[in-house]
Amino acid sequence: MALSLLVDCDTGIDDAIALTYLACRDDAEIAGIVSTGGNVPAATVHRNNLALSEPLGLDAPVALGADRPLVEPPMFADDTHGPGGLGHAVSPEAARAEHPRTGARLWVDLARERPGELVGLVLGPHTNLALALEIEPESPRSLRRSRT
């Protein structure tokens, strides 16, 4: 049985590699992708996630998350990840549309739809998870727990 993942990421070079790795695994299923600002602004991350999901064969919803942290001003790493987040690579415009739910809403809805199955994988700032907890404080109880 494949591990069902909600990947919340600030897709720059590193997260693009992580998504590629996960997409190639038979034992992992990406159930959703949330775009959050971090390495570059959220709108750029979202463009990257939409563009990457097509050649990777990912049908999962790609939702735009928070465009800024809850408390601190945003800080970006475009000096490392380049102006578009993927180094100096230029990806084509994505043909697929973004998902209408917000990133926080996707967290809550997927946790409800897949109780005990979904693993949240946060590769960037935790802002969308925090916003999801404001919507549904009990959401973490629906996530998969490790069996130790």
Secondary structure, DSSP 8 states (H G I E B T S, - for coil): --EEEEEEE--SHHHHHHHHHHHT-TTEEEEEEEE-SSSS-HHHHHHHHHHHHTTTT--S-EEE--SS-SSS-----HHHH-TTSSTT------SS---SS-HHHHHHHHHHHSTTTEEEEE-S-SHHHHHHHHH-TTGGGGS-----
